[in-house]
Amino acid sequence: MVSARKNTDSELKAETEKWLSRIEEEMPRVHETAKNRDFVRNIKAYISDCRHFAKEGKLVLAFEAIVWAWAWLQILQELKMID
């Protein structure tokens, strides 16, 4: 049982790091405007939360935060509020 949890933890950590890295590559291309400012700030806050939770070893919360960051980024792209 311990090895199953260890495997899950390492998979969760790897997925979180993968998506965090990808969104960090995307964010320099995201420009704040008056129309999207609050949304972009939320994305940045979720990225920050992800880093914080990962550092604390709270892997589920870190993954959840990066999922929310990606969700907002995709929503803004679909609404044409960012390129």
Secondary structure as GFF3:
##gff-version 3
##sequence-region A 1 83
A	DSSP	alpha_helix	2	26	.	.	.	ID=ss1
A	DSSP	three_ten_helix	27	29	.	.	.	ID=ss2
A	DSSP	alpha_helix	37	56	.	.	.	ID=ss3
A	DSSP	alpha_helix	59	78	.	.	.	ID=ss4
###
